[in-house]
């Protein structure tokens, strides 16, 4: 099992990263599994190109899928580990073979998946360790609606508790990042968003609302690079961290939060991700998060929880997901950017007022679907190394754009 006691000195460019995806593989997760499959090599490419990882073996990536405990029909598996690998093509193949199906009640076997992840033997001693969970459902044992196993697991199965596991992950130096598939998670469950916020806070990780599968890359890249920078800071405070953890017996989550505070005081920069504010400020949500953070197990927290009054989302986000079809703007075109050459490009998009809209890395042999308004002029900048090319487009129909061709002809 990994340990937090390895705080050796090494340069940022020599860092090691163990990145494990824990994917809810039930039927409702089809679009997100497809999104992970389409994004995984781009994510790995960007991490390799970040300058923060050792070139040869800096990135080790893994996959662990989970569904649910058997109910009326047998699940193919409760959890399924594909292990870690340095081979990105194997990771892509593993994701391609992961078919979303099953999931009977609502809650799933996330506790078992986290327990399996914690005990994987491939975690490297000297690495930054990050687990990314992609889910739209709670774990069993939270007493959310339609929980077939309100005590956590059926008879004959281990019953690992998510709060206990979060503290084990923290002690092992593993950051937990949860991508909560919205609006499904918050519309269907009372307390799960608050639980996931508490679990990620315990591990000095983060919870992000995943409102579109295309956001996967941005959230994961931002979270992982933040973890590497935080680990570098902890090395600078090695003596203090070791003394507080091993001599004073302070909780590791408190030590990590103090490191964040120290970073702010010393004005050190850490990579962050702007997830957009889709959740309204709620005293009940804040209360629930505190209850989870201070409870040993889910069973200790359940009777203290409060239901949020009204909707959990901000009015703006709530309106965006409940717009009547007659009011929607259908004048949006799907434009696919592709790269048939061997170069790697950075594509920047601006509107007619020269306001920047988006920036995207275009890797060879990949396609990138994007949405643009019908009949509206856009300006683009293509960068390849130190060379920059400009071009403009007004889209009147769906089309494919090959950036290699444009770069060669411009």
N, C-alpha and C positions, 0 to 999 in steps of 0.2 A: 504494500500500500504506500502511496506517496506520502512524503512528510514535509512539513514547513521548515524543518531545521536546516535545509540546505540553502544557505544564503551566501554563496561564494561570490567572488569577484569575476565578472566577465564583461566584455564590451557589448554594447547594444547589438552591433552587427553580428555577434557570435551567439545570440540568444537562441534557445531551443523552445519550440512551441508544440505542445500536445493539445490538439483541438478535437474534441469528441462531440459529435452530433447525436443527441437522443431524440428520435423522431417518433411521435405518436403515429402509428401505422393503421389506425382504424379508418372506416369508410369515409368519414367526414374530412379526412386530411388529404384527399386526392390532389387538390390544387397546390397545397403547400409541399407535398412530396415532389410534385412536378417542378415547383419553383426551386426547391433545394437541388434537384437533379440538374436543372439548367444553370444554376448559379455556382455550383461547387468548384469547378475548375477556374472560373473567374475569381472567386474568393481566394483560392490558393495562389493563383498567379499574382494577384495584388499583394498578398502577404509576402510572397517571395520578392516582389519588387519594392517592398517597403524599406529595404535596407536595414531591417531590424532583426533578421534571422540569418543563421549560419547557412551558407549556400548548399552544402552537400546534404545534411540531415537536419536542417533547421525546423522543418515542418513535418510533424507526424499527425495524420488525420485519421479519425475513426468513426464508426457508425454503430449505434445500438438502437434497435427498433423495439417498440413495446405495443401491446394491445391490452387485453383484459384477461381476467381469470375466467375459466370455463363457466358458462351458465347453462342455458337451455341447449346450446349447440357447442361443440368443441371448437376452441380457437386453435389455429395452426400452431401458435406459440403465445406465451405470455410475454417473454422477452427473447430477443435474438441478437446476439453480439456478432458483429462482423470483424471485430478486432481493429487494431491500428495498422496503418500502412504508410509507407513513404511513396507508394505508387498511386498517383492521382487517377490513372485510368482504372485501377481496381476499385477505387472509391466510387467513381462514376458508374462502374458496372454494378457495384453493390446497390447503389441507389436505384438503378434501372430495374433491378430484380425485386424491388420492394413494392408490393402491390397493396394498396389501401383496401382493407376489408375488415369486417367484424366490428366488435364493440357493441355490447348489448344494452346496457343501462344508460350510462352517462359518464360517470367517473371511470377512470382507467387505472392500470397497474403502474402508475408513475413511481410509487415508492419502491417497488421491486426493481424498476429500471435504474433508479438512482443508486440503489444498493449494489446492483451488478456493476455499475460504472465505477463506484468507489473502490471496488475490489478487483478491477482489471489489473493484470500483472504488467501490462506494457507501459504504464505511466513511467516516465523517466525522472530520475532523481533531480536533475539539474534544470528541468524545464519549467516554463510558464504553463500552467494547466488551466484550460477553459472547457467547460461543458456548456453546450448550447441545446436547450430543450425547445422544441417546437410543438405546441399543443393547443387544443381548443376545449380541454376538459380538465376537471379537477382530479386529484388522487382520491382513492377510496378513503373513508374514515372521517370526512369533513361534515358528514350529514347534509350534503346537498341533496336536491331532489332526485328521486329514482336511484338511490344508491343501493345496489343489491348486497353490498358488503359494508354496512355502516360502521363496523368495527375495524375495517381496514383490509381484511383478506378473508377468504373462505377457510374453513377448517382444513388442516393438512398443509397449508402454505405458510411460509414465513410472513411476518407482518411488520416490515420495516417502516418506521414512522418518518414522514417527510421533514419534520422539524429537527428530529434527532440526526437525520442524515445530513441536513444542511450544516449543522455544527460539526459533524464529522468531515464534511467537505472542506469547511473553513480550516479546521485543524490540519488537514492534509494539503493546504495551499491550493485548492481548486476553486476557481471562480465559477459561479453559476449564472448563466445568462438565460432568461426565459423569454421566448417570443410568444406572446399571448395572441392567438388568432382572434381578432375582433372584426365585427361586433359580437360574434357567437359566444365567446366566453362570458362577457359581462351581461349579455342579455339573458343567458340561460342559467347563470349561477349567482348566488348571493354573495359568497365570501371568497371565491377562488382568487380573484384579482388581488385582494388584500393579502392572502396567504402567499402568493407568488412574489409580491413586493417584499414581504418579510423574509422569505427564504433567500432571495437574491441579496437583500441587505446584509443578512447574516454572513454571507460569503464574500462581501464587498463586490458583488456582481451587479446585475442590472436586469430590470424587466421592461420590455418594450411592447407596445401594442402593434401587432403585425396586421395592418389593415389591408395589405396587398402583398401577395407572394413575391412581387418584384422588389420589395424592400429588404429582402433577406440579406443581400450582399452588403448594403450600407450598414445595417445593424451589426452584423457579425464582424466586419472589418473594423468598425469603430470600437466595438467592445474588446476585441482581441488586442488591438494596438494599445488601447488604454491599459490592459492587463500587463503588457510587456513593460510599459513605462512605469507602472506602479511597482512592479517587481524590481526594476532598476533602482527606484527610490528606496525600497526596503533594504537593498544591499548597502546603500549609503548609510543606513542607520542600523547596520548589522548588530553591533554590540548591544545597543539599546533594545532591539527586538528580542534577541536571544535572552537577555537578562529578564525582560518582562515576561516572556513566555515560559521559560524553564525555571526561573528562580521565584518570581513573584506570582506565577501561575495565573496570569491575566488571560481572559478569553481572547482568542486570536481575532475575532471579529472586532473587538474594541481596539486592539493594536492597529489593525488595518485602517479603521476609521480615523485613528489618531494620525496615521501616516498621510491620509488624504488631507487632514487639516494642516499638517506640517507643509505639505506641498503647496497648499493655498497661501500659507504665510510666507513661504520662500518664493512665491510666484513662479513655481515650476509649471511648465505646460504639460497637460495630459490630454490625449485624444478623447473627445467626447462625441456623442451622437445626438442630434436633435430629432427626437421621436415625434414631435408634434404633441400638442396638449389636447388629447381627446377626452381625458377624465376631468370631471368637475371636482373642485375642492369640496370635501365632505368630512365633517367631524366624525361620522360613523366609520368611514373608511380609515381615517387616521387612528381611531380607537381600535379597530380590528387589527391593523398592522402592528400596533403596540402590543396587543394581546398575544398575537402569534409570536412576536419577537421575544416575549418574556415567558412564554409557556414552554414546558419541557416537551410535551407531546400534543398532538391534535386533540386528544380526548380532554386534556386540561383546558384547552382554549374554547371548545365548542359552546359551552353554556354562557360564556362572557361576551359573545359576539353580538353585534347590532346590525340590523338590516338598514341599508341606505334608504332614505326617504326620497321617493321619486326616481328619476333615471340616474345612472352612473355617469353618462357621457355629458360633455358640454353641449349646450343648445346648438352650436354650430355643427358639431359632428353628428349629433342626433338628426338634425335636419338633412344633412347630406346623405344619410343612409335610409331616410324615409321619404325621399322626394317621390312624388307620384310620377309615373312614367310619362304622363302627358306634359309634365313640366320639364322634362330632361332635355338637354341639348344633344341632339343627335348629329350635329355638324362636326364630329370629331373623326379623324381618319387614323387608321393604324399604318404607320410607316416603319418598315423593317430596315435597319442598318446592318450591314454585314461587311466582312473583311476577307476578301479572297486572296490577299497577298500574305507575305511573311512578316511584314512590319506590324508594329503595335502603335495605335494612334490614340490620342486624347481628343475627344470631340466636345466642343463647347457650343451651346445653343443660346441664341439671343433673340428677343423679339424686335419689332421694327423700331422701338424706342431705345434699343441697345441695352435693355435690361437682361441680365443673365438669367436663363431659365433652368438649365441643367448642365452637368458635366459628366462625361462617361468615358471609360477606358474601352476601346474597341480592340479586342484580342483576335488574332487570326483564327479562322475556321469557326467563329461564333457568330450568331445572329442576335440582334437586340431590337425587339419590338418597342416602339414608342408611339405616343399619341400626339397628334397635332391638329389644330383647328383648320377647318376647310376654308380655303381662300385667304388665309392670313399669311403675310410675308414673314419669313424667318431668316436670320443670318447665322452662319456656322463658321467656326474656326477649327481647322484640323491641325494638330501638332504631332510631329514625328521627330523626336530628337530636338534639334535646334531649328528645324525648318517648320514654317507655319504657312498654311494656305487658307484663304477665305472663299466661301461660296454662299449663295443665297438660294432659297427655294420658296415657292408658294404652292401648296399642295391642293390639287383639285380631285385627286383620286388616290386610293391606296397604291403603294409602290414599294419596291426594294431599292435601296441605295447602297452601292459598293464603295466604301471610302477609299479603297486602294485605287480604284479607277479614277475617282475624282482627284485624288492626290497626284496621280501620274499625269493627268491631263490639264490640271489647273496651271 
